[in-house]
Amino acid sequence: MNLILAVASLFAAIFPMFTYLLIIWWLDRNEREPFWLLFLNFIWGATGAIILGIIGSILFQIPLTTFLQAVSDGDASKLVELSSAIITAPVVEETTKGLFLLFMMMGRNFDGAVDGVVYGAAIGLGFGMTENFLYFLSVVNVPTQWIFTVIVRTLFSAVMHSMSQATFGFFLGLAKFRPAILKVIFIPTGFLIAVFLHFTWNFTVSFTATTVFGFLILILYFMALFAVFQIALFAESKMIIRELQEESQYGIIPSDHLLYIPYVSRRNKSGWCPQGIPQKIYVQASIRLAFRKNEYRHSSVVKQQEYLRDIEQLRKKIQSMLNNEHKSYTNSQPFFN
């Protein structure tokens, strides 16, 4: 084994995926999730999803191999190999990656479609990192092939894993605060699209004649997913404006602050927030208040009580910061119209 390329394989697997992770976390501009939680999703993709994926692939492939051998007229080895790539891998791997995402969906830190994209992408990147490392190690004795493998898997294959789970996460985010009937529609739809993207990539790159189409499809899908992500962020911003306007009417947040808090390009500027108020904490609390109010409106009666407690605490926290600056705002804390 080429020891230098083996060490380089570790670096080539970790550094790009972790860089992608930081970029995705940064893009979540309205309410960034705790990085430790994002990293936890990344680790699941890199370990748990891989381990379960290996076990699941073996169990899934056994009956599929038996069936192909039974219906094949001759040597079924090529069919078995192809089925492993285009049937077993998409179904099993998207399932093992998605298990943790379903768990995250039930938590309080999963607020909607944007969070689903971010957490799903993190899981996919972790999976891609480990898979990349194994692929890189398999070709360390052929330097030219190693370079080609690193480029293709870093720019495309691992990104595919990230995009497929980001897609599933997006649909989970759409489903979270929707009625049960829509959950039944959105969750399977997101999973099937994730599997189909994985299948399309694996199928096209399995044949020389269609490889170019695989690259083109992945690029176009990336552009579409990025556009959807930006639309979801824009929808979040509109929601923040709507919810905080109501807080301004209640006297919780000064109306002039609404010119800054909901807008990424303005909220970090100096001068608008009175001196003595921790601006970053104040902005985060205000945005969190908007999210909790929106979640309250769209959650079940049982969950509403949890969100209501958060809303009350956040209002008190905001008023405390503002009152410390001797600002005169009403102490009444109405709930919703």
Summary of the structure (lengths in Angstrom):
residues: 337
radius of gyration: 23.8
end to end distance: 68.9
largest distance: 85.5
contacts: 1114
relative contact order: 0.09
helix: 80%
strand: 0%
